[in-house]
Amino acid sequence: MQEKEMAFPASRAPNFLHCRNDLAHPVRPQFSDCVSAFHDLPTGSGPVLWDNTGNAQDPYASPYFASHGTCEIVFDLAGPGAEKVHRIYVSGNEVRQMAGRVIEECIEPGGERSGAGFVTKSFENLLSSIATPGNHFFENPPAASTFLTLLIWPHIREHGDFSYNPGDKDYQVAEHIATTLRAAQHRYAPGSPSRRELEARWDAIDYVLPKLDAFNEHNPTWWDYYPAPDLGCGRGGGGIGNGTAVARRAEGAIVQGWE
């Protein structure tokens, strides 16, 4: 990567990039520091095994941090199904492509841009799964719905052990999910069980969206309120949400082929 010229392909829909000013505090990541952190990422086109079990001895674990000076790069799995995934295969070049895209779009010499942001990969896994009625997505989210995020933000001591995963807590992620659910509803007849199920999922995302519109380490995840608690009709119980983080599951799936 050259500081003067970087060229990384744009994300293909439904994947997207989101630059955020509110994440670039209290110190804006410097472009040169982000370039140095970029060079610490793994390289190569061959598959790299990433551990998601919390094994600190594994050289490539999720979340994976690369930092230099004011800049921190965080590569992670996202979505409620990620708790079921113990290992994935993603090449170093894929991770670098994600990081390069965020640096190119959100960070530049002189600090004219937002100074922080993230990009998604394999977001279609999540959207396809949550828009399929009858699969008990919120009650038992499948491992195959997991997607990837790469976040660049300040590297500061104040973060401590706090790790922010935008794929779980960013409002634009939730907005994309809500849009997908709204479109999917129209494939089914009004009043049908499938239509009602997708409407309930949309209600839950719509309920939590205002809670995600500003960065806060105590933000809920987008799946924390299913069924939406303010809609009556017996809702407010069951599911994996209700304001608490999803518990780690131990099925131990291995997910490959992230395209």
N, C-alpha and C positions, 0 to 999 in steps of 0.2 A: 504493500500500500504506500502510495506517495501522498504527502501532505497536500500537494498542489492539485493533484488530479486523482479522483477515485471514480470507478465506474462499477456499479453493482446493479443487477437487474431488479426492476420493481417487483413487488409481491403480486402474485396472481390472485385475483378474487377467488374465494372469499377472504384470503389472507390480507392483512392490512398493516400499515405502519401508523403509529400515533405519537407525535411529538407533544410533550407536555411541559409547559413552563413551571407548573407547580411542583414538579419533581426535582427541579434544578435548584434546590435550596438546602442548606444555607450557602453552599458554595457551588458555583457553576462549574461543571467539568470542563477542563481545558482541552482543546482539540489535540494538542501534542501529547497530552497524557493519555487520551483515548486511543491514539495511534499506537503508543507504546503498549497499552493494555491489549490492543488488538493483536500485536505480534506475540503475545504470550498464549494466545488461543492455539489449540491443536491444529495440525495441518494434515493435508492428504485427502484423497478421494475415497479411500477404503473405509469400510464401516468401523466406527469406534464404539466400544461397549461402554455405555454410561450406566452407572449404578444408581438406583433410586431407593435404596434400603437404609441410607444413613451410615453406610460403611465409610468411615473417615480414612481408611487405609487405601481405598480405591483411588487411583490417580484421576479418574474422570467420574465424578459423582454429580448428581442433580440435587440441589442447585449447584452450579459450577461458577466460581468467581474468578475473574481476572481483573486486577486493579493496578493502577500506577498513578501516583500523585493524587490529583483531584478526581480521577475518573474510575468508575467501577462498571464492569460488564458482568451481567448475571444471565446465565443460560439455565432454563428450567422447564420442567413439565408443568402442564396446567390442566385445570378441569377436575371435577370430582372423581373421575375415573382414574386419575393419576395415582391415587393412593393404592390402587391394585397393581400397578406396574412396578416390577422390581428392576427390570433392565430394559434398555432400548439400544438400538444401533443407529447412530447418526454420524456421518463423516465430519472430520474437522473442517473440511471446506464448506460444508453446509452451515456450520456454526459461524464461520468467518463471513460467509455471504450475508447472513442475518445481521451480524455486527457491523459490517461495512455499510449496509443499507442505512442503519440507524445513524451512524457517524456522518454519512453523506447528507442525509436529509435533516437531521436534528442538531448537529454540532458542526461548527466551522470556525476557522481562525478569526479572532476578533469578537466572538461571542454574539453574533447578530441573531442567531436562531435560538430556539427554546432552551437548548442545553441539556435536554434529557428526552427520552422516548423509548419506545419498544416496537417490536415487530413480531408477528405471529407466523407460524408454519404449521401446516396440516390442520388448520382451523376447520376445514371441511369435515374432519372426523367428528368433531363436536356437533356441528350444525346438522349433519345428517342424522346423528343419533337422537338428538333432542327433538327433532321434528318428526320422528317416527312414533306414532301412537302405539300403545300396547306393549312397549318394551320396559315399562316401569323405570324410566330413566332416573327420576329423582330418588326412588326407593332403592335402586340397585344400579348405579351408573356403570356402564361397561368400560373395561380397560381400553377398548378400541376407540372410545370417544376422546381419549387424551390427545392434546396438541402441545406444541412447543412455543415458548416465548423467549425473546432475548431483550433484556432491559439494559439501558445505559443511563446511569445517574451518578450523583456525587459519591465519591468515596470518602466518607467522614466517620469519625469515631462515634458520633452520636447515633449512628445506625445500630451499633452494638450487634446483638444477635438477631435484630429485627430484619426480616427478609420480606420485601414486598413483591408479590407475584402479580403482575398486571393481568395475566390471563385469568386470574381468579377474582380480581377486585377492580379492574378498570371499567369505567362507565361505558366506554365505546365498545368494549367486548360485550357487555350486557345489551347495548343497543343493537348490535348486529344479531345477537341471539333473538331479541324481541322481534326484529324485522323478519327474520326467518320464520319464527313461529306464527306471526300474523299471516304471512304468505301461505304457509302450509295449511292453515285452517281452511282456506277456501277450496282445498281439494276434497273436502268432505261435506256432506249435507248438514245444514243447520239442525242442531238438536241431536245429531248422531253421537254415539259414545266417543268416537275418534275426535270429532270436532270439539266436544266438551273437554276432553283430556288436553288437547292442545291449547284451548282457551285457558284452562287452569294453569298450564305452564306459563303462558304469556302473562297472566295475572300476577304470578309470583315474580317474574322478572320486572314487570312494570312497577310492582310494589317496592322492590329493592333499589331500583334505579336512582331515586333521589338521594339515597344513602351513599352512593358511589361517586357523586359528581365532584367531590373534592378529595384530595389525598389526605388520608388519616390512617395511622397504623392500626386503628381499631375498626376500620371499615369491615363490614361483613363481606363474605363472598357472594357472588351473584346467585348462588343456589341455596343460600341460608334461610330463605323464607318460602318454602313450599310445604304445604299449600299456603297461599297468601293469607296471613292471619286476620285481615280486616274484611273478609268477604262473606263471613257467615256461612250458613249451610253446613255446619260441622267442620269447617276448615280450621286449620291452625294446629293440627297434630299430625304425627306420622311423618314419613319422608326422612330425608337426611339433613334437613335444615333446621328451621325454628330458632335461628339466631345462634346456633352453635356450630363449631367447625366439624367437618365430617371426620369420623374416626378412621384411623389407619386400618386398612384391611390387609389380609395376609394371603390372598390367592396366589400372588407371585407370577403374574402373567409376564411374558416377554413379547414386546411389540416390535415389529420390524417393518421395513418398507414404507417409510414416511414420505409419501408423495401423493 
